[in-house]
Amino acid sequence: MSSLFESMPLDLFNPATVAIFVTLAGLSFIAVAVGLYKTVQFSRLGVGRRKAADQILESWLSGKPDDAIREAAGRRSVLARVLQSVFSGLQSRPGDAAYAEELGRQSAIIELARMSERMRLLDMVVQAAPMLGLLGTVIGMIDAFSVLSLSEGAVDPAGLAGGIWSALTTTAVGLGIALFSFFIATWFEGQIDRERNLIEAVISAAIHGRVDPNARLG
């Protein structure tokens, strides 16, 4: 183990380089923590539970409002909670579809706001990690060129390699963290966009009915 540390470039322990690596480690921790948080949150919110919403809509549109309202009252999914708001509006003002639609949209805004929590953190990691990697590259190249400028005659290969090592490693780590965070953010954003479209569909279907009675949310 001691020989491993002896073979590592001394510029690895340059304060600026160490600060960049610590910051990159913090960004990677944020990305993983947010990914786990969003996974648990989506599960608790009931994101993507379309079959239950289909059953509620089927009961409502087939003339079984009591069954639909009872099923929606369970509030076990995003779509069920939105439908409950729509049903509440239709019950309180039977002749005012706009009122029911507005209640459904208000509920949708609340649900989408919950689903979007912490997404800015992932966007921040995607943007910041490559920039930190680039900063590490600049610092590493400065170190490498400083070795060249201070050398008189033969260049110290260890000092030169240390600067180049820092430049390449920080760039690779920064890009790796950014790509990882980008894939996580893209997946969650896709889930949110799909849920947004389904919310629009269930609000419209509950108030105006379905064009195709056999259609499903998919």
Secondary structure in CASP SS format (residue, H / E / C, confidence):
PFRMAT SS
TARGET T0000
AUTHOR 0000-0000-0000
METHOD secondary structure of the structure
MODEL  1
M C 1.00
S H 1.00
S H 1.00
L H 1.00
F H 1.00
E H 1.00
S H 1.00
M C 1.00
P C 1.00
L H 1.00
D H 1.00
L H 1.00
F H 1.00
N C 1.00
P H 1.00
A H 1.00
T H 1.00
V H 1.00
A H 1.00
I H 1.00
F H 1.00
V H 1.00
T H 1.00
L H 1.00
A H 1.00
G H 1.00
L H 1.00
S H 1.00
F H 1.00
I H 1.00
A H 1.00
V H 1.00
A H 1.00
V H 1.00
G H 1.00
L H 1.00
Y H 1.00
K H 1.00
T H 1.00
V H 1.00
Q H 1.00
F H 1.00
S H 1.00
R H 1.00
L H 1.00
G C 1.00
V C 1.00
G C 1.00
R C 1.00
R H 1.00
K H 1.00
A H 1.00
A H 1.00
D H 1.00
Q H 1.00
I H 1.00
L H 1.00
E H 1.00
S H 1.00
W H 1.00
L H 1.00
S C 1.00
G C 1.00
K C 1.00
P H 1.00
D H 1.00
D H 1.00
A H 1.00
I H 1.00
R H 1.00
E H 1.00
A H 1.00
A C 1.00
G C 1.00
R C 1.00
R C 1.00
S C 1.00
V H 1.00
L H 1.00
A H 1.00
R H 1.00
V H 1.00
L H 1.00
Q H 1.00
S H 1.00
V H 1.00
F H 1.00
S H 1.00
G H 1.00
L H 1.00
Q H 1.00
S H 1.00
R C 1.00
P C 1.00
G C 1.00
D C 1.00
A H 1.00
A H 1.00
Y H 1.00
A H 1.00
E H 1.00
E H 1.00
L H 1.00
G H 1.00
R H 1.00
Q H 1.00
S H 1.00
A H 1.00
I H 1.00
I H 1.00
E H 1.00
L H 1.00
A H 1.00
R H 1.00
M H 1.00
S C 1.00
E C 1.00
R C 1.00
M H 1.00
R H 1.00
L H 1.00
L H 1.00
D H 1.00
M H 1.00
V H 1.00
V H 1.00
Q H 1.00
A H 1.00
A H 1.00
P H 1.00
M H 1.00
L H 1.00
G H 1.00
L H 1.00
L H 1.00
G H 1.00
T H 1.00
V H 1.00
I H 1.00
G H 1.00
M H 1.00
I H 1.00
D H 1.00
A H 1.00
F H 1.00
S H 1.00
V H 1.00
L H 1.00
S H 1.00
L H 1.00
S C 1.00
E C 1.00
G C 1.00
A C 1.00
V C 1.00
D C 1.00
P H 1.00
A H 1.00
G H 1.00
L H 1.00
A H 1.00
G H 1.00
G H 1.00
I H 1.00
W H 1.00
S H 1.00
A H 1.00
L H 1.00
T H 1.00
T H 1.00
T H 1.00
A H 1.00
V H 1.00
G H 1.00
L H 1.00
G H 1.00
I H 1.00
A H 1.00
L H 1.00
F H 1.00
S H 1.00
F H 1.00
F H 1.00
I H 1.00
A H 1.00
T H 1.00
W H 1.00
F H 1.00
E H 1.00
G H 1.00
Q H 1.00
I H 1.00
D H 1.00
R H 1.00
E H 1.00
R H 1.00
N H 1.00
L H 1.00
I H 1.00
E H 1.00
A H 1.00
V H 1.00
I H 1.00
S H 1.00
A H 1.00
A H 1.00
I H 1.00
H H 1.00
G C 1.00
R C 1.00
V C 1.00
D C 1.00
P C 1.00
N C 1.00
A C 1.00
R C 1.00
L C 1.00
G C 1.00
END
